[in-house]
Each structure stands twice: as C-alpha cells, then as structure tokens.
C-alpha cells in the first residue's frame, strides 16, 4: 500500500458528506478485464486445456488466488498456484505493455477529481507489480493512495482493501464513494460500509439500497458523487 500526499485538507465543499473517492482498476478505469481472460485462455491452452467461456463470469473481479485456483481445479491442470500466478502476471504485463485502453469517461473523471483535490484511492485486487505498471499510464499523481490485492490480509470480496483505503485517507467509509465494475468488488465496498457506484463490465449488477448502477463512467462526475452523499442524509 502506498501513500504519497496528505489525505484531506482539500477543496471539497465544506460540509459536504463526500470525503473520498475510491476506485477499482481493471474494468473500471482501464478496459482490461478481457485482457485477464485472454491471458488465462492462452496460459491454459499452453498447458493443454481449454477454458469454458462460462467460467469467465466466475473468475472476473476476484483475487488471483481465487480465480487461478478455480481454473486449476476446473481443468485439472498439472500446475501449482504460485507458478500459475507468475505466468498470468507475466502475460498480463506483456499485454498492457502493448496497449492500455481507458474505459469511457475515466480520464475525464480522474482529471476532475485531481483538479478539485478530492482524496482519491486506487483499490485493486491486482498485485502491486501490475498496479505500478498501470499507474505509469493512468498517472500516479491522480491518486493519494493505492492498495494492491497482495498487500492486505484479505482482498475482495472482503472489506479489508476499502477499509484500508479509507483509513489511509483519514476518511469515514460511510462518506466514501466507491466505483466498481464487478459483483465481487461491490460486495467488498458494501461490506466496508461505503456508498457504491457500479459500472458493470462483464456481468450485470442490480441496483440495491446504497448502490447506484450506471452504464458508463461518462455518467459520473463530481456533482453526481456529491449527490449520492446528499441522498443518504
């Protein structure tokens, strides 16, 4: 977990219920959920196994230990979890080295949060080595704090990553807006007590109490996020 600047003391509207914005990475800010699946397909093909497309919804959004473990069990591949994790991370790094497309609206939202000095954290189930590569393209200056999946005792769907991010920013989880694209990430944020904006990438997510579902980050701006917190008063 890294932190480079003080958390609060920003130009957020005084009295506003919004204290911080916590963002997922894969499938939320960068269009990489498909990259992970493609790499998994390629790695297992090299091991002599074909992945069933229906498994994609099982592995999306979760920690690598869970997704890789599931695929080993489902295919019966003769490979250990540690070795497979290295192969998957290597393959993903190679892919993002070629291209790293942003999700629609991501660049504009990050620029707005930065302009208005909103405490912002990147909270991902991806490992630190992957996050640091992605930050080179997203711009590390956009984030006061980053939390990687291999830096917390339990990653998503447990609340630990979002609780760690809120604590690192000196914010109340209930006054943090979380933006996520998967049910796993939404579960983690809600378990932490955060207000959630879901932008589904691979599998649909239903609206629920304390959860707003939008079709794109192009629908999300600072006014929208302040409005979410106003609704909860």
C-alpha positions as CSV (number, residue, x, y, z in Angstrom):
1,X,0.0,0.0,0.0
2,X,1.4,3.4,-1.0
3,X,0.6,6.9,0.0
4,X,2.3,10.0,-1.3
5,X,0.3,13.0,-0.2
6,X,-1.8,14.1,2.8
7,X,-5.3,12.9,2.7
8,X,-7.7,15.6,3.5
9,X,-7.4,19.4,3.7
10,X,-8.8,19.7,0.1
11,X,-11.1,22.0,-1.8
12,X,-14.1,19.6,-1.3
13,X,-17.1,21.7,-0.4
14,X,-17.1,22.4,3.3
15,X,-19.9,20.4,4.9
16,X,-20.2,18.0,2.0
17,X,-20.8,14.4,3.1
18,X,-18.3,13.2,0.4
19,X,-14.8,12.7,2.0
20,X,-13.1,10.5,-0.6
21,X,-13.5,8.6,-3.8
22,X,-12.1,5.0,-4.0
23,X,-11.8,3.5,-7.5
24,X,-11.3,-0.1,-8.7
25,X,-8.9,-0.5,-11.6
26,X,-9.5,-3.4,-14.0
27,X,-12.7,-3.0,-15.9
28,X,-13.5,0.3,-14.1
29,X,-10.7,2.7,-15.1
30,X,-8.9,0.5,-17.7
31,X,-10.5,-1.8,-20.2
32,X,-8.5,-4.9,-19.1
33,X,-11.0,-7.4,-17.8
34,X,-10.9,-9.0,-21.2
35,X,-7.1,-9.0,-21.1
36,X,-7.1,-11.2,-18.0
37,X,-9.4,-13.7,-19.6
38,X,-7.4,-13.8,-22.8
39,X,-4.2,-14.4,-20.8
40,X,-5.9,-17.2,-18.8
41,X,-7.1,-18.8,-22.0
42,X,-3.6,-18.7,-23.5
43,X,-1.8,-20.0,-20.5
44,X,-4.2,-22.9,-20.1
45,X,-4.0,-23.7,-23.8
46,X,-0.2,-23.9,-23.4
47,X,-0.9,-26.5,-20.6
48,X,-3.2,-28.4,-22.9
49,X,-6.5,-27.3,-21.5
50,X,-9.4,-25.3,-23.0
51,X,-11.3,-22.9,-20.8
52,X,-15.1,-22.9,-20.9
53,X,-16.5,-19.4,-21.7
54,X,-19.0,-19.7,-18.9
55,X,-16.1,-19.7,-16.4
56,X,-15.3,-16.1,-17.3
57,X,-18.1,-14.9,-15.0
58,X,-16.8,-17.0,-12.2
59,X,-13.2,-15.6,-12.3
60,X,-14.0,-11.9,-13.1
61,X,-13.2,-9.3,-10.5
62,X,-11.8,-11.7,-7.9
63,X,-8.3,-12.1,-6.4
64,X,-5.9,-14.1,-8.5
65,X,-5.6,-16.8,-5.8
66,X,-9.3,-17.5,-6.2
67,X,-9.6,-17.3,-10.0
68,X,-6.4,-19.2,-10.6
69,X,-7.3,-21.8,-8.0
70,X,-10.7,-22.2,-9.6
71,X,-9.3,-22.7,-13.1
72,X,-6.7,-25.3,-11.8
73,X,-9.5,-27.3,-10.1
74,X,-11.9,-26.9,-13.1
75,X,-9.3,-28.1,-15.7
76,X,-7.3,-30.5,-13.6
77,X,-4.1,-28.7,-14.9
78,X,-0.9,-30.0,-13.5
79,X,0.4,-26.7,-12.2
80,X,0.8,-25.1,-8.8
81,X,-0.9,-21.9,-7.8
82,X,2.3,-20.0,-7.3
83,X,3.7,-21.0,-10.7
84,X,0.4,-20.2,-12.4
85,X,0.2,-16.8,-10.7
86,X,3.6,-15.9,-12.2
87,X,2.6,-16.9,-15.7
88,X,-0.7,-14.9,-15.5
89,X,1.0,-11.8,-14.2
90,X,3.8,-12.1,-16.8
91,X,1.2,-12.5,-19.6
92,X,-0.9,-9.6,-18.4
93,X,2.1,-7.3,-18.1
94,X,3.1,-8.1,-21.7
95,X,-0.4,-7.3,-22.9
96,X,-0.7,-3.9,-21.1
97,X,2.8,-3.1,-22.4
98,X,1.3,-3.2,-25.9
99,X,-1.9,-1.3,-25.2
100,X,-3.8,0.0,-22.1
101,X,-7.2,1.4,-23.2
102,X,-9.1,3.6,-20.7
103,X,-12.8,3.0,-20.0
104,X,-15.0,5.8,-21.4
105,X,-15.1,8.7,-19.1
106,X,-12.2,7.5,-16.9
107,X,-9.7,10.1,-18.0
108,X,-12.1,13.0,-17.6
109,X,-13.3,11.8,-14.1
110,X,-9.7,11.4,-12.8
111,X,-8.8,14.8,-14.1
112,X,-11.8,16.4,-12.3
113,X,-11.1,14.6,-9.0
114,X,-7.5,15.8,-9.3
115,X,-8.5,19.4,-10.2
116,X,-10.7,19.7,-7.1
117,X,-8.3,17.9,-4.9
118,X,-10.7,15.2,-3.9
119,X,-8.9,12.5,-1.8
120,X,-8.7,9.6,-4.2
121,X,-7.5,6.0,-3.9
122,X,-7.0,3.2,-6.4
123,X,-8.1,-0.1,-4.8
124,X,-7.4,-3.2,-6.8
125,X,-7.3,-7.0,-6.4
126,X,-4.4,-7.0,-8.8
127,X,-0.9,-7.4,-7.4
128,X,1.4,-4.4,-6.8
129,X,3.6,-5.2,-9.8
130,X,0.6,-4.8,-12.1
131,X,-0.8,-1.7,-10.4
132,X,2.5,0.1,-10.7
133,X,2.6,-0.7,-14.5
134,X,-0.9,0.6,-15.0
135,X,-0.2,3.7,-12.9
136,X,2.5,4.7,-15.4
137,X,-0.3,5.2,-17.9
138,X,-3.1,6.4,-15.6
139,X,-0.9,8.9,-13.9
140,X,0.2,8.1,-10.3
141,X,-0.5,11.8,-9.4
142,X,-4.2,11.2,-9.7
143,X,-4.1,9.0,-6.5
144,X,-3.3,9.9,-2.9
145,X,-3.2,6.2,-2.1
146,X,-3.1,2.9,-3.9
147,X,-4.0,-0.5,-2.4
148,X,-3.0,-3.8,-4.1
149,X,-4.5,-7.2,-3.6
150,X,-1.3,-8.7,-2.3
151,X,-0.9,-6.0,0.4
152,X,-3.9,-6.8,2.5
153,X,-4.7,-9.8,4.7
154,X,-7.9,-10.5,2.7
155,X,-8.7,-8.9,-0.7
156,X,-12.1,-8.5,-2.4
157,X,-14.8,-9.6,-1.7
158,X,-13.7,-8.9,1.8
159,X,-13.9,-5.3,3.0
160,X,-10.2,-5.1,4.0
161,X,-9.0,-3.2,0.9
162,X,-11.6,-0.5,1.2
163,X,-11.3,-0.2,4.9
164,X,-7.5,0.2,4.4
165,X,-8.0,2.9,1.8
166,X,-10.5,4.9,3.9
167,X,-8.2,4.7,6.9
168,X,-5.2,5.7,4.8
169,X,-7.1,8.8,3.6
170,X,-8.4,9.6,7.1
171,X,-12.0,9.2,5.8
172,X,-15.1,7.6,7.2
173,X,-16.0,4.6,5.0
174,X,-19.6,5.7,5.1
175,X,-18.6,9.0,3.5
176,X,-16.5,7.4,0.7
177,X,-17.9,6.8,-2.8
178,X,-16.6,3.6,-4.4
179,X,-16.7,2.9,-8.1
180,X,-16.6,-0.7,-9.1
181,X,-17.4,-2.9,-12.1
182,X,-17.9,-6.4,-10.6
183,X,-20.1,-8.0,-8.0
184,X,-17.0,-9.1,-6.1
185,X,-15.8,-5.5,-5.8
186,X,-19.3,-4.2,-5.0
187,X,-19.5,-6.8,-2.2
188,X,-16.2,-5.6,-0.7
189,X,-17.2,-1.9,-0.8
190,X,-20.6,-2.5,0.7
191,X,-19.1,-4.7,3.4
192,X,-16.8,-1.8,4.3
193,X,-19.9,0.5,4.6
194,X,-19.2,2.6,1.5
195,X,-21.6,4.2,-0.9
196,X,-21.2,2.3,-4.2
197,X,-21.5,3.2,-7.9
198,X,-21.5,0.1,-10.0
199,X,-20.4,0.3,-13.7
200,X,-20.9,-3.3,-14.8
201,X,-18.2,-4.6,-17.2
202,X,-18.6,-8.3,-17.8
203,X,-21.6,-9.4,-15.7
204,X,-24.7,-7.4,-14.8
205,X,-25.2,-5.8,-11.4
206,X,-28.5,-5.0,-9.9
207,X,-29.3,-1.7,-8.1
208,X,-29.8,-2.0,-4.3
209,X,-30.0,0.1,-1.2
210,X,-26.9,2.3,-1.1
211,X,-25.9,1.2,-4.6
212,X,-26.3,3.1,-7.8
213,X,-25.8,1.4,-11.2
214,X,-24.8,3.3,-14.3
215,X,-23.8,2.2,-17.7
216,X,-20.6,4.2,-18.1
217,X,-18.3,6.5,-16.2
218,X,-19.4,9.1,-18.6
219,X,-22.4,9.4,-16.3
220,X,-20.3,10.0,-13.3
221,X,-18.8,13.4,-12.3
222,X,-18.1,15.2,-9.0
223,X,-21.6,16.7,-8.9
224,X,-23.0,13.2,-9.3
225,X,-20.9,11.8,-6.4
226,X,-21.8,14.7,-4.1
227,X,-25.4,14.0,-4.9
228,X,-25.1,10.4,-3.8
229,X,-23.9,11.5,-0.4
230,X,-26.7,14.1,-0.1
231,X,-29.2,11.4,-0.7
232,X,-28.0,9.4,2.3
233,X,-28.5,12.3,4.8
